[in-house]
Amino acid sequence: MSEREISITPDTSRLTETELHTYRKALQGEELPANEPGLASLLERAVLLPNTHQTGTYVPAHPGYLQTQLTTAVLNVLTEARDALAGIPAHVRELEAEQERFNHSPGPVGTLLLNSIPDVNAETIRTIQGAEFEILTSQPGYRKPRVLKGALPRDLQAAQRGVTVRTIYRTSGRSNSTQRDWVAVMTHAGAQVRTLGEDFLRLIIVDRKHAFFEVYGEDGAVQMETAAWYTQDRGVCALLAAHFHQQWERADPWVPEEGEGAAGPEEDTKTTKVQRTILRGIVAGKSYATIGQLLGYSERTVTSHVSTLREALGMNSVAQVTHWWATSPERLLP
């Protein structure tokens, strides 16, 4: 019997009203025609047995035997249901292979709008827990300590079972102590983390089959901060993964205690933290005014920091400074 043919009665052990009426007739010794409503099912389950001494009449099964027969009937239904459930994953894989064969973009979910933070959290947790080989995330905003601590066990479990985990944070996140702790634990488990000093999209991409991204309006601004789009469209997932890797290649590795093996302690470097942040902004194409807004400085203050560094390096132009910065190990510092 296949999945399509299985029909499970809510309570196989109980008689229907029709069957009970026929059962009572048999108990009273009435002769019953072969087409008596309910008689066939009573005989099939051995609730009634033919009276071998009088044709057309029937005798009830002994209660002990009856219990055994009804129990067996229910167990048979359960066994069929169990076998049908066990076959579902293989059946789904078979259909998925057929979809891929004909270049069909699977996605019974399509692109779904998750309207609230609980909905977003529930779906991302479920998807990340089911990751098979890769989790890509980019987090441009500030992540609250409780969010990071809550996500750590889930993220750590994925890394420990061999899933590739890559995360991009904003450069400013290097000063977040909770974020540094998350990075230390995750990189020790094999995850890779990088930082970027420019704007980028907030994304979660799992196995190139699932993607979560923010809801944007026509003006290019985030429209619903508590909502997210969830898609299983393979084309969209592939596009977002390509975007992630473009940003990944431009980002700087974040390795715990990276200064010890890269450029030494802060006092031995040629740049300060503020100057490094400014340089990352310049490389990203931001104006001095924009960089100043991000740092809370005036444009003149940003210009002063750049001039001070240029003079300390003995260079004549900002172009020379940015060229030096592109190959300097100091770009790996927070």
C-alpha positions as a printed Julia matrix, in Angstrom:
334×3 Matrix{Float64}:
   0.0     0.0     0.0
   1.46    3.38   -0.98
   1.24    6.72    0.83
  -1.49    7.84   -1.54
  -3.67    4.79   -0.74
  -3.5     4.89    3.03
  -6.72    5.87    4.78
  -6.52    6.05    8.55
  -9.73    5.97   10.58
  -9.5     8.14   13.7
 -10.5     5.15   15.89
 -10.33    1.86   14.02
 -11.38   -0.1    17.12
 -14.85    1.45   17.4
 -17.92    0.32   15.48
 -19.9     2.78   13.42
 -23.59    3.28   14.17
 -24.44    1.1    11.18
 -22.08   -1.67   12.29
 -23.39   -1.52   15.86
 -26.99   -1.82   14.63
 -26.09   -4.92   12.59
 -24.09   -6.35   15.52
 -27.18   -6.08   17.76
 -29.31   -7.86   15.14
 -26.8   -10.72   15.11
 -26.89  -10.93   18.91
 -30.69  -11.33   18.71
 -30.28  -14.26   16.32
 -31.78  -12.53   13.28
 -31.0   -13.84    9.83
 -28.98  -11.24    7.94
 -28.69  -10.99    4.14
 -25.19  -10.88    2.64
 -25.66   -7.23    1.71
 -26.68   -6.16    5.24
 -25.09   -2.72    5.86
 -21.93   -3.04    7.92
 -21.89   -6.84    7.86
 -18.91   -7.17    5.52
 -16.66   -5.01    7.72
 -17.74   -6.88   10.87
 -16.83  -10.18    9.24
 -13.55   -8.81    7.87
 -12.44   -7.77   11.36
 -13.83  -10.99   12.9
 -16.16   -9.06   15.18
 -18.87  -11.45   13.96
 -18.32  -15.03   12.88
 -20.62  -17.13   10.61
 -22.85  -19.54   12.53
 -21.92  -22.89   11.04
 -25.12  -24.43   12.42
 -27.58  -21.99   10.87
 -27.01  -20.27    7.54
 -27.58  -16.51    7.52
 -26.99  -16.05   11.23
 -23.85  -14.93   13.0
 -22.28  -15.25   16.43
 -20.12  -12.66   18.23
 -16.43  -13.3    18.73
 -15.21  -14.05   22.25
 -14.2   -10.77   24.01
 -10.58  -11.88   24.42
 -10.29  -12.85   20.77
 -12.16   -9.67   19.8
  -9.66   -7.51   21.68
  -6.78   -9.21   19.91
  -8.35   -8.71   16.49
  -9.18   -5.03   17.03
  -5.74   -4.32   18.48
  -4.12   -5.99   15.47
  -6.23   -3.89   13.1
  -5.09   -0.66   14.76
  -1.45   -1.79   14.82
  -1.59   -2.62   11.11
  -2.8     0.9    10.34
  -0.06    2.39   12.52
   2.57    0.23   10.83
   1.43    1.37    7.4
   1.48    4.99    8.56
   4.98    4.58   10.01
   6.27    3.05    6.78
   4.68    5.86    4.78
   6.32    8.5     7.0
   9.7     6.79    6.71
   9.48    6.95    2.93
   8.72   10.68    2.72
  12.37   12.0     2.8
  13.44    9.73   -0.05
  10.34   10.66   -2.01
  11.03   14.38   -1.52
  14.67   13.94   -2.61
  13.49   12.14   -5.72
  11.14   14.99   -6.61
  13.82   17.58   -5.83
  16.19   15.82   -8.23
  13.52   15.95  -10.9
  13.08   19.69  -10.34
  16.83   20.29  -10.64
  16.95   18.11  -13.75
  14.51   20.43  -15.51
  16.11   23.59  -14.09
  13.04   24.33  -12.06
  13.6    26.76   -9.2
  12.18   24.86   -6.24
  10.5    26.66   -3.49
   7.11   25.73   -2.18
   7.73   28.68    0.12
   8.92   30.93   -2.73
   9.75   34.28   -1.14
   7.98   34.71    2.15
   7.67   37.86    4.26
   8.36   37.18    7.93
   6.52   39.98    9.67
   7.89   39.9    13.2
  11.11   39.29   15.09
   9.8    36.02   16.62
   8.91   34.76   13.14
  12.33   35.74   11.8
  14.13   34.15   14.74
  12.14   30.92   14.56
  12.76   30.44   10.84
  16.47   31.35   10.95
  17.07   29.04   13.93
  15.31   26.17   12.17
  17.23   26.76    8.95
  20.66   27.18   10.57
  20.16   24.06   12.69
  19.51   22.14    9.48
  22.58   23.51    7.65
  24.49   20.8     5.82
  27.65   22.48    4.54
  27.67   26.3     4.66
  26.39   29.31    6.61
  27.19   32.8     5.32
  26.17   35.82    7.39
  26.85   39.52    7.12
  25.88   41.73   10.06
  26.39   45.44    9.38
  24.59   46.63   12.51
  25.2    46.48   16.23
  24.35   43.11   17.75
  23.17   43.23   21.33
  25.14   41.13   23.85
  22.09   38.98   24.68
  21.58   38.26   20.97
  25.21   37.23   20.5
  25.2    35.06   23.62
  21.93   33.46   22.62
  23.18   32.67   19.11
  26.54   31.28   20.21
  25.44   27.7    21.09
  23.58   27.36   17.78
  26.44   28.82   15.71
  29.05   26.81   17.61
  27.19   23.56   17.06
  27.12   24.2    13.32
  30.87   24.89   13.19
  31.68   21.85   15.33
  29.79   19.49   13.04
  31.86   20.64   10.07
  29.66   23.31    8.52
  31.63   26.18    6.96
  30.72   29.34    8.86
  31.74   32.74    7.49
  30.66   36.04    9.02
  31.27   39.67    8.1
  30.99   42.41   10.75
  31.49   46.14   10.62
  35.0    47.24   11.53
  33.59   49.13   14.5
  32.48   45.79   15.94
  36.06   45.0    16.91
  35.62   47.29   19.92
  32.58   45.3    21.12
  33.8    43.01   23.92
  30.89   40.58   23.57
  31.49   40.38   19.84
  35.21   39.75   20.44
  34.28   36.87   22.76
  31.95   35.42   20.1
  34.72   35.65   17.51
  37.27   34.02   19.82
  35.03   31.01   20.49
  33.82   30.63   16.9
  37.23   30.94   15.23
  38.62   28.38   17.65
  35.88   26.03   16.38
  36.9    26.68   12.76
  34.66   29.59   11.77
  36.04   32.51    9.74
  35.29   36.14   10.53
  36.16   39.33    8.65
  35.32   43.01    9.06
  34.45   45.71    6.56
  34.6    49.45    7.08
  31.84   50.25    4.59
  28.12   49.67    4.26
  26.89   46.23    3.2
  23.71   44.17    3.21
  22.47   42.19    6.19
  22.25   38.59    4.97
  21.98   35.01    6.13
  22.53   32.36    3.44
  22.37   28.65    4.25
  23.58   25.94    1.86
  22.83   28.24   -1.12
  19.22   27.03   -0.69
  17.9    29.43    1.94
  18.41   33.19    2.29
  17.17   35.88    4.63
  17.47   39.58    3.79
  16.02   42.87    4.94
  12.9    44.53    3.59
  13.81   47.59    1.52
  11.56   50.33    0.2
  11.72   51.99   -3.21
  13.99   54.69   -1.77
  16.65   52.09   -0.96
  16.19   52.37    2.81
  15.24   49.54    5.16
  11.46   49.67    5.33
  10.67   47.22    8.14
  13.39   46.73   10.74
  11.49   43.93   12.52
  10.77   41.95    9.36
  12.75   40.0     6.77
  12.3    38.25    3.46
  12.91   34.5     3.4
  13.48   32.8     0.06
  14.28   29.34   -1.23
  14.61   30.54   -4.83
  17.94   29.08   -5.97
  18.63   31.95   -8.34
  18.18   34.57   -5.63
  20.23   32.53   -3.16
  23.07   32.2    -5.69
  23.02   35.93   -6.42
  23.13   36.86   -2.72
  25.94   34.36   -2.11
  27.94   35.95   -4.95
  27.38   39.37   -3.4
  28.52   38.04   -0.03
  31.76   36.69   -1.49
  32.49   40.0    -3.22
  32.26   41.7     0.16
  34.24   38.88    1.78
  37.17   39.4    -0.55
  37.25   43.11    0.32
  37.02   42.53    4.08
  39.87   42.2     6.59
  40.36   38.97    8.57
  39.47   39.13   12.23
  41.59   36.73   14.24
  41.69   36.87   18.05
  44.84   38.6    19.34
  45.73   39.28   15.72
  47.92   42.25   16.64
  50.54   40.03   18.26
  51.41   38.3    15.04
  50.72   41.1    12.63
  51.82   44.57   13.49
  52.66   44.35   17.19
  51.13   46.36   20.05
  49.4    49.68   19.44
  52.42   51.75   20.5
  54.58   50.1    17.8
  52.21   50.9    14.95
  52.24   53.88   12.6
  48.46   54.31   12.75
  45.95   54.9    15.5
  42.55   53.23   15.72
  40.88   56.42   14.51
  43.27   56.74   11.56
  42.66   53.12   10.59
  38.92   53.68   10.62
  39.38   56.77    8.45
  41.56   54.87    6.01
  38.98   52.13    5.67
  36.41   54.79    4.89
  38.66   56.38    2.26
  39.26   53.01    0.59
  35.48   52.46    0.57
  35.05   55.71   -1.38
  33.54   57.79    1.42
  34.12   61.53    1.64
  35.82   63.13    4.61
  32.47   64.64    5.58
  30.74   61.23    5.59
  33.59   59.63    7.54
  33.38   62.45   10.05
  29.65   61.87   10.51
  30.24   58.18   11.21
  32.93   59.0    13.78
  31.25   62.05   15.27
  34.05   64.34   14.01
  34.07   67.4    11.81
  35.42   67.19    8.27
  38.35   69.36    9.36
  39.26   66.9    12.13
  39.26   64.0     9.67
  41.51   66.0     7.33
  43.86   66.7    10.22
  44.14   63.0    11.1
  44.98   62.13    7.49
  47.58   64.9     7.25
  49.23   63.79   10.5
  49.52   60.23    9.25
  50.81   61.3     5.83
  53.55   63.35    7.47
  54.44   60.52    9.88
  54.86   58.18    6.91
  56.95   60.75    5.01
  54.59   60.77    2.05
  53.43   63.59   -0.21
  49.86   62.55   -1.05
  46.85   60.68    0.28
  47.11   58.34   -2.72
  50.54   57.21   -1.44
  49.05   56.66    2.01
  46.22   54.5     0.71
  48.66   52.48   -1.41
  50.79   51.86    1.68
  47.67   50.93    3.64
  46.58   48.34    1.05
  49.63   46.17    1.78
  50.29   47.1     5.4
  49.7    44.47    8.1
  48.2    47.26   10.17
  44.97   47.0     8.16
  44.32   43.77   10.1
  44.26   45.65   13.4
  40.98   46.84   14.94
